[in-house]
Amino acid sequence: MDNVKCLICGGDTKPVFTTKVLHKYDVTYHRCTCCGFIQTDTPYWLDEAYSSAITSMDIGLVYRNLVYSPQVEHVIKTSFDYNKNFLDYAGGYGLFVRIMRDKGFDFYWDDKYCDNLFAQYFTLEELPQGQKFEAVTAFEIFEHLVNPLEEIEKLFGYADSIIFSTELIPHKEITSHNDWWYFAPEGGQHVAFYSEKVFETIAKKFGCSFYSNGKDLHILTKKPLSKNPLAFTKRTTWDKIADRLMGILQGTKNNKPAPVYLPSKIGQDVEYIRNIVHKKD
């Protein structure tokens, strides 16, 4: 077997295990001896795997939107210009865009594989060609990438900051697909797997910084930031209780910044869509 080169750093890889993908194809997973990136054999089965854009095994779709929307809201308000516009890349059914617009953020949708059910009329196609964004979000996309560096370069073409989710490779020995649920060979869509070291390698290639909550939510950004915008997600329950108590004790002080309030865009969006529909009539 020819030596498989790492898609991230070009280093040599070693086979980790072989398993059935889509219950019928024998596929080997390879790990880079330099950066630790794990990739499958060249994924010749993807047309079959994407016969449905959202696999039946992706039961976390709604959960992700509920969990990530308040976290991304916090990140944007504390580290980015929340008055600018944002793009949700490969945005699925548009649920995240709708949630963020309801929160007052000017979010837009793009996905070449999935039907836009919740964010019609708020898409990349509605905007001028070459539109730039304050940041682009990309949830559960990186593990699908056949050519990760090419796709990341494309994302940086939209914005200098990428806020994204993907599970990090666990810190344990892996010898089988059973050692980590995220391999998900039954669905056949997960073909690339990352660690913090892998993303640090990627960050060096693009001359940017990498931030993470150490688990599933991350940022690649060319914007200088004074601290990790995701550090708040690492706090323990006791840290949050302590913060709450301190907030109560300091409630009468005036040096605490007022919370940022953004009016929901739902009203203006309804009016915007109504005008478009009336013009068609």
C-alpha positions in Angstrom: 0.0 0.0 0.0 1.3 3.4 -1.0 2.1 5.7 2.0 -0.8 8.1 2.6 0.4 11.7 3.1 -1.3 13.9 5.7 -3.7 16.4 4.2 -2.7 19.0 6.7 1.0 19.0 7.0 2.1 16.6 4.3 3.7 14.3 6.8 3.7 10.5 6.8 0.8 8.6 8.3 0.2 5.2 9.8 -2.9 3.1 9.6 -5.0 3.2 12.8 -7.7 0.7 11.9 -9.9 -0.6 9.1 -13.7 -0.7 9.3 -16.8 -1.0 7.2 -18.1 2.4 5.9 -21.8 2.5 4.9 -21.9 -1.1 6.2 -20.1 -2.3 3.0 -16.8 -0.6 2.1 -13.6 -1.6 3.8 -11.9 1.7 4.6 -8.7 2.4 6.5 -8.2 5.4 8.8 -4.7 6.9 8.9 -3.1 9.1 11.6 -0.3 11.6 10.8 2.9 10.9 12.7 3.6 14.6 12.8 0.5 16.6 13.6 -1.9 13.8 14.6 -4.6 14.4 12.0 -6.7 11.4 11.2 -8.1 10.9 7.7 -9.8 8.1 5.8 -8.8 6.6 2.6 -9.7 8.9 -0.3 -13.5 8.9 0.2 -14.8 7.4 -3.1 -18.2 6.7 -1.4 -19.3 10.2 -0.7 -22.0 10.4 -3.5 -23.7 7.6 -1.8 -23.2 9.0 1.7 -24.7 12.3 0.6 -27.8 10.9 -1.0 -29.4 12.7 1.9 -27.7 16.0 3.0 -28.6 15.4 6.6 -27.9 11.8 7.6 -30.5 10.0 9.7 -27.8 9.5 12.4 -27.4 13.3 12.9 -29.8 13.4 15.8 -27.9 16.3 17.4 -28.9 18.9 14.8 -31.5 20.7 16.9 -29.4 20.3 20.1 -26.4 22.0 18.4 -28.5 25.0 17.5 -29.8 25.4 21.0 -26.4 25.0 22.6 -24.2 27.0 20.2 -26.5 29.9 19.5 -26.1 31.5 23.1 -22.4 30.6 23.1 -21.8 32.3 19.7 -23.9 35.2 20.8 -21.5 35.7 23.8 -18.5 35.4 21.6 -19.7 37.9 19.0 -20.7 40.4 21.6 -17.4 40.2 23.5 -14.9 39.8 20.7 -16.4 41.0 17.4 -18.4 43.9 15.9 -21.9 42.6 16.5 -23.4 45.3 14.3 -21.8 43.9 11.1 -23.1 40.9 9.1 -22.3 37.2 9.5 -22.5 34.1 7.3 -23.5 30.6 8.4 -21.6 28.4 5.9 -23.2 25.1 5.0 -26.1 26.2 7.2 -28.3 23.2 6.8 -32.0 24.0 7.1 -31.3 27.6 8.1 -32.3 27.1 11.8 -29.2 28.7 13.2 -29.5 31.7 10.9 -33.1 32.2 12.0 -32.2 31.9 15.7 -29.4 34.4 15.4 -31.5 36.9 13.4 -34.2 36.5 16.2 -31.4 37.5 18.6 -30.7 40.6 16.6 -27.7 39.6 14.5 -27.5 40.2 10.8 -26.9 36.5 9.8 -27.1 35.0 6.3 -27.2 31.4 5.1 -25.4 29.4 2.5 -25.5 25.7 1.7 -25.2 24.0 -1.7 -26.5 20.7 -0.5 -29.4 21.4 1.8 -32.9 23.0 1.5 -33.2 26.3 3.2 -36.4 26.0 5.4 -36.0 28.7 8.0 -33.9 31.4 6.4 -35.3 32.0 3.0 -34.5 35.5 1.6 -31.6 35.8 4.0 -29.0 34.0 1.9 -25.6 34.7 0.4 -27.2 35.0 -3.0 -29.2 38.0 -1.8 -26.0 39.9 -1.1 -23.5 41.6 -3.5 -20.9 39.4 -5.0 -17.7 39.4 -3.0 -19.6 40.3 0.2 -17.3 40.3 3.3 -18.4 39.3 6.7 -17.3 40.0 10.3 -17.1 36.3 10.9 -18.3 33.1 9.3 -19.8 30.2 11.3 -19.4 26.6 10.2 -20.9 23.9 12.5 -20.1 20.2 12.1 -18.4 20.9 8.7 -14.7 20.3 9.2 -15.1 16.5 9.8 -16.7 16.3 6.3 -13.9 18.0 4.4 -12.0 16.0 1.8 -9.5 18.9 1.3 -9.5 20.8 4.6 -6.9 23.4 3.7 -8.7 24.4 0.5 -12.0 24.7 2.2 -10.5 26.8 5.1 -8.9 29.1 2.5 -12.4 29.5 1.0 -13.9 30.4 4.4 -11.2 33.0 5.0 -12.3 34.5 1.7 -15.6 35.4 3.3 -14.2 36.7 6.7 -11.0 37.0 8.8 -12.6 34.9 11.5 -14.1 31.4 11.5 -16.2 30.2 14.4 -16.8 26.5 14.0 -17.6 23.2 15.8 -16.1 19.8 15.5 -15.2 17.2 18.2 -11.5 17.0 19.1 -9.8 13.6 19.0 -9.9 12.3 22.5 -6.7 11.9 24.5 -6.6 8.1 24.6 -5.4 5.2 22.5 -7.5 4.6 19.4 -7.4 1.2 17.7 -11.0 0.8 16.5 -13.9 2.9 15.3 -15.6 1.8 18.5 -13.1 3.9 20.5 -14.8 7.1 19.5 -18.4 7.6 18.4 -17.5 10.5 16.2 -16.0 8.3 13.5 -19.6 7.4 12.6 -18.6 5.0 9.7 -22.3 4.0 9.3 -23.1 7.4 7.8 -19.9 7.7 5.7 -19.7 11.5 5.9 -17.0 11.9 8.5 -13.7 11.6 6.8 -11.4 14.1 8.7 -10.6 14.4 12.4 -8.7 17.0 14.3 -6.8 17.7 17.6 -5.8 21.0 19.1 -2.3 20.3 17.7 -3.8 19.9 14.2 -5.6 23.2 14.4 -2.5 24.9 15.7 -0.7 23.6 12.6 -3.5 24.9 10.4 -3.3 28.3 12.2 0.4 28.6 11.4 -0.3 27.9 7.7 -2.8 30.7 7.5 -1.0 33.1 9.8 -3.8 33.3 12.3 -4.6 32.4 15.9 -6.5 29.3 17.2 -8.8 29.4 20.2 -10.9 26.5 21.6 -13.0 25.4 24.5 -11.0 22.2 24.4 -13.8 20.1 23.2 -16.1 21.0 20.4 -16.2 24.8 19.7 -13.3 26.7 18.1 -12.1 29.8 16.4 -9.6 30.5 13.7 -9.0 34.2 13.4 -6.7 36.7 11.8 -8.1 39.4 14.1 -5.9 40.2 17.2 -7.8 39.2 20.3 -6.7 39.9 23.9 -8.0 36.6 25.3 -9.6 33.3 24.4 -13.3 34.2 23.5 -14.3 30.6 24.4 -12.7 30.5 27.9 -16.1 31.1 29.5 -17.4 27.7 28.2 -14.6 26.0 30.2 -15.8 27.2 33.6 -17.0 24.7 36.1 -20.3 24.9 37.9 -18.6 26.3 41.0 -17.0 29.0 38.8 -20.4 30.0 37.5 -21.9 30.1 41.0 -19.0 32.2 42.2 -19.5 34.6 39.3 -23.2 34.8 40.1 -22.5 35.6 43.7 -19.9 38.3 42.8 -22.5 39.8 40.5 -25.0 40.0 43.3 -22.5 41.5 45.7 -21.3 44.1 43.1 -24.8 44.8 41.9 -24.7 48.4 43.2 -21.4 49.3 41.6 -21.4 51.3 38.4 -18.2 50.1 36.8 -19.8 46.9 35.4 -20.5 47.3 31.7 -24.2 47.2 30.7 -25.3 44.1 28.9 -25.6 44.5 25.1 -29.2 44.4 24.0 -30.0 43.9 20.3 -33.6 44.1 19.1 -34.8 41.0 17.3 -34.9 41.2 13.5 -38.1 39.1 13.4 -40.4 42.0 12.9 -38.4 43.7 10.1 -37.7 40.3 8.5 -41.4 39.5 8.3 -42.0 42.9 6.6 -39.1 42.3 4.3 -40.4 38.9 3.2 -44.0 40.2 2.9 -42.8 42.9 0.4 -41.0 40.3 -1.7 -44.0 38.1 -1.8 -46.3 41.0 -2.8 -43.9 42.0 -5.6 -44.1 38.4 -7.0 -47.9 38.6 -6.9 
